[in-house]
Amino acid sequence: MSSASPSPIRDVDFPYEQFLATVGRKPTAAQCEQWADEHPGDPDQGRALVYAGWLTARGKQHQGDDA
């Protein structure tokens, strides 16, 4: 086993997990929606859309906190 530090891009089998790993930070709602649009029928398409909705709702909630 290698003692090198782990890469931020993990060796994963699932396209959505690879997307999350390559973003390097929390993706935006728009990025999640775009991924879902580009991967119709993928088992994680729904997950990406739910995550996009959660990020959108959370952003609106925080915007309301500023008022």
C-alpha positions as CSV (number, residue, x, y, z in Angstrom):
1,M,0.0,0.0,0.0
2,S,1.3,3.4,-0.9
3,S,2.1,6.0,1.8
4,A,1.4,8.9,-0.5
5,S,-1.3,11.3,0.4
6,P,-4.7,10.6,-1.2
7,S,-5.5,12.4,-4.4
8,P,-8.5,14.7,-4.4
9,I,-9.7,12.8,-7.4
10,R,-10.7,9.4,-6.1
11,D,-10.8,6.3,-8.2
12,V,-14.6,5.8,-8.2
13,D,-16.9,3.7,-10.4
14,F,-19.9,6.1,-10.4
15,P,-20.0,9.1,-12.8
16,Y,-21.7,11.4,-10.2
17,E,-19.1,10.5,-7.5
18,Q,-16.4,11.3,-10.0
19,F,-18.1,14.6,-10.8
20,L,-18.2,15.5,-7.1
21,A,-14.6,14.5,-6.6
22,T,-13.3,16.6,-9.6
23,V,-15.2,19.7,-8.6
24,G,-12.9,20.0,-5.6
25,R,-15.5,22.0,-3.5
26,K,-19.2,21.9,-3.0
27,P,-20.8,22.1,-6.5
28,T,-23.3,24.8,-7.3
29,A,-27.0,24.0,-8.0
30,A,-26.4,24.9,-11.6
31,Q,-23.5,22.4,-11.9
32,C,-25.6,19.6,-10.4
33,E,-28.5,20.4,-12.7
34,Q,-26.1,20.4,-15.7
35,W,-24.7,17.1,-14.7
36,A,-28.2,15.6,-14.4
37,D,-29.1,17.0,-17.9
38,E,-25.9,15.4,-19.4
39,H,-26.6,12.0,-17.7
40,P,-30.2,11.2,-18.4
41,G,-31.2,7.8,-17.1
42,D,-28.2,7.5,-14.8
43,P,-29.1,6.0,-11.4
44,D,-27.6,9.2,-9.8
45,Q,-29.6,11.6,-12.0
46,G,-32.2,12.0,-9.3
47,R,-29.6,12.4,-6.6
48,A,-28.0,15.3,-8.6
49,L,-31.4,17.0,-9.0
50,V,-32.3,16.6,-5.3
51,Y,-28.9,18.0,-4.4
52,A,-29.4,20.9,-6.8
53,G,-32.8,21.6,-5.3
54,W,-31.4,21.5,-1.8
55,L,-28.6,23.9,-2.7
56,T,-31.1,26.3,-4.3
57,A,-33.4,26.2,-1.3
58,R,-30.6,26.7,1.1
59,G,-29.3,29.6,-0.9
60,K,-32.7,31.3,-0.8
61,Q,-33.0,30.6,2.9
62,H,-29.6,32.3,3.6
63,Q,-30.6,35.2,1.4
64,G,-33.7,35.7,3.5
65,D,-31.5,35.8,6.6
66,D,-29.7,38.9,5.3
67,A,-32.8,41.0,5.2
